[in-house]
Amino acid sequence: MMWYVYVLLCDDGSLYTGIAKIVEARFKVHLKGKGATYTRIHKPIKIIYQEKVETIQAAMKRERQIKSWHKADKIKKLGLVL
């Protein structure tokens, strides 16, 4: 099964980056307040980016890369539409 790196838009305009096998299912977990600590505080609104990767190791590496970027860089490099 493939892995995905995803980016969520939160209600305060911030972005959350994570990994999952099934992004929509993970998003529902975030909506219920059972996901990451960050999304319990910054309520997710929608999934704005998904990228398929082949392994969990590749997903974790890409997640770290994206998380290291400033918000403006994420928007530009990933072509995000907020």
Number of C-alpha atoms within 10 A of each C-alpha: 8 12 21 24 23 23 26 23 22 18 14 11 14 12 21 20 17 21 21 19 17 12 19 13 11 17 23 13 14 21 16 13 17 13 14 13 10 14 23 14 12 19 20 25 16 15 17 16 17 18 13 15 18 11 14 17 11 15 23 18 12 19 18 13 10 21 15 11 12 9 14 10 13 16 14 10 11 15 11 14 9 10
